[in-house]
């Protein structure tokens, strides 16, 4: 029913208005979906930027020690010093044997015998002190060289990793045969392994050896 003087709306106009309202509602829903997807994509990008991919590499430090020319040269020097020390030891030992022979020619209880005996004792004491000093000196030099080499290895790894954009370098260990007499020893050997697998693609061992050998050659 309508008021007097006001005509009733036409059916086709009512249908047109309903379709317009539905289209507007659909557009509003579509806009809301696009907005939610945009927010989700932005959040995902933000999370991706907050957690960049980490680059990892490994180095077999024992293999590096075995492949360094600097250590080979040091060991050659140590071997030469050892040979020289053995020659010196033979000279001092021969001198001590000569003193012993001279002592045996002297009459015990005489002043000459006592003097030669004291001389022999002093020579024997000097020989023992010299031997101990030389052994400790060579051992100390070996420790100093190994420590210096290890620091050089760590520095070289740091430089190569920085150049290649690597975030962390792990200590690689060759998976040797496990030898144990009992279960506890076997478990201890297993626990000592910190790295179970590493692809050759991330192995920097050869690169470290080459870099250090080149540096050693350039410094000579």
Beta strands, then each sheet from edge to edge (+ up, - down):
strand 1: 56-59
strand 2: 168-171
sheet 1: 1+ 2+
end
